[in-house]
Amino acid sequence: MINLFQSMISLQLAMTDRDRNAVLLSKCESELSNSKTKVGSLEAEGKLLLARVEELARKLLIESENNKKAMEKAITGSVRLCVVAPTVNVHVADKKLKFKSG
């Protein structure tokens, strides 16, 4: 009789442990599912941000090229060379620079 009572108590404890572990497993599975969802969301956001960075880099390169062309055009229109032996006078905008040969 005592052995039967002890077996029943052991069985109840085992069932309680099983139920507790089932609840913990369910919580862990739920957290895992939430984490996978967050990872997917973050990956998608990362791809969007990477595409945006690439787009901005392209725009920056185009703008840089346009600025370079505009600067070259402005300089070409404002530089005059006067070659007078043995010196060269260079006029850039309102500044005059003298260079001597040799």
Protein Blocks (a to p, Z undefined) as FASTA:
>chain_A
ZZmmmmmmmmmmmmmmmmmmmmmmmmmmmmmmmmmmmmmmmmmmmmmmmmmmmmmmmmmm
mmmmmmmmmmmmmmmmmcccddddfbdcddehjbccdddeZZ
